[in-house]
Amino acid sequence: MDADREVHWDHDYIRAVAALVDQMAFMLYDTSLTSPMLYQALMARWTGQVLAWSHPAAVLLGVPAYEDAWASWHRPDVENIENALLGIHTGLCSFSALPPHYQGTAIYSEWEMTDSKWLLYSQLFLKSTAGQPPPSIGSSSQTTTHAAR
């Protein structure tokens, strides 16, 4: 069995599971990547794939908020709220309209969220509009939310 199949579901498996369940939450972290740009690109790709493959199940996209720097599979300087949301936003912008089964994000782990992480989450995700880049940090732009509430 190749290493990628050990941790990543393929198209056929996602479709089979989606046909049996009401909701799927995909953990989009623990990649061992060392580059923020590569992680953002992977998040964009995975966002497009899981949303394209998972209908009709409702989908939540898991983003990392934890700091387990000791774990070889997680780099908090790479896999974090900012890079995850920038990648997800890019992936969402690849759709002409948000897929109806997309429900937003699932933060892991909420108990590790700080005020600064919540502010970043709000600035990069909650106030973003499909098809437009997220506002820069500190922007006062008020637009429509992507996230389900």
N, C-alpha and C positions, 0 to 999 in steps of 0.2 A: 504494500500500500504506500503511495507517495505521501510525503509529509503534509502537503497542502490539504489532502482529503481527510487527514486525521483531525483537523480543527475547523475546516471550512466546508459548509454545505454547498453542494452544486445545484444547478438549475433544476434537475429532476427531483431531487430530494426536497428542496424548498417548495416546489409546486405540489408535491405529494402531501407534505405536512400542511400547507396552506388550505388544501381541500378538506382537511379534517378538523381544523381548529378555528376558533373565533378571532384570536389575536396572536401575533408573534412579536416578540421583543428580541431584536438582534443586538448582541454585544459587539460593538465595533471598536474594540481595543484589545490590548495584550498581543500586539503584533511583533514586538521586539524591534521595530523600526527605529532608526537613530536620526532620521531627517524629518523635520516638521513639514517640509514641502512634499515629501513622499507620503507621509501619513495623511496630509490633506488630500492628495490625489487619490489615495486608496479609499478614503472616506467617501469622496465623490463617486468613485466607481462602485463601491459597495452600496451606496444609497440608491444609485440608478438600478443596479442589479436586483437588490432585494425588493424594491418597489415594483419593478417590472415583473418579477417572478412570483410574488406572494399573493396576488389577488385571488380569491376574495377576502382573505384574512386581513384584519386590521393590523397595521404595522407601527411599532415604536422603534426608533433608532437609538440604541444605547450609546451614551457618551461618558467618558471617564472623568471623575472628579477626585479620584483618590491619589495618594502620594506614595505608593509602595515602591520607592526608589531601590530598595534592596532586591526586588524581583527582576530576574534577568529578562522576563517577557514584557515588562512594562517600564517605559521611560517617561516619567511625569513631565519632563521638559519637552517632550514630543507629543505624547498622548495626553492631552489636556482639553479643557472646555474650549479654549480659543481655537486650537487646530482642528478639533473634531467638528465644531460648528461651522468653521470656514469651509471645510470639506463637504459637510452635509449641505450647506447652502449652495455650493457649486453643483452638487448632484441634483438638488431640487430644481435649480435653474435650467437643467437640461430638459425638463418637462414643459410643455406648452401651458399646462395647468397642473396644479397639485393633484396627484392621484387620489381618488375618493377614499381609499382605504388607508392613506397615510394619516396617523394620529398625532405625530409629534415625536418628541425625544423622551428617553428614559435616562435619568441621571444616576450613575453609580459612582459613588454612594452619596446620597443626600446628606448624611451626617457629616461628611467631610467638606460640604459646601461652606464657604466663607462669604462675608459680605462682598468682598472684591470679586469672587467667582460668580455670585448672583448678579452683580452689576454687569460683569462681562457677558454672562448668559443673556441678560436683558438687552444689552447693546448689540450683540452679534446675532441674536436669534429672534427673540420675541417681537422686535420691531422691524424685522426685515420683510421686504415685499418680494414675491416671486418675480424672477426675471430682472431684478435689480441687485447691485452689490449691497452687502450689509453696510450700515452707516459706520464711519470710522469711530474709534473709541473717543468718547467725549462728545459725540454729535448729539444734537437735540432733535434730530429727525424723528417724527412720529408717523409711522405707517402701519399697515395691516400686519397682523401676526401670522406666522406659519404654524405656531404650536397650537395643539388642541387644548382647550381649557375646560 
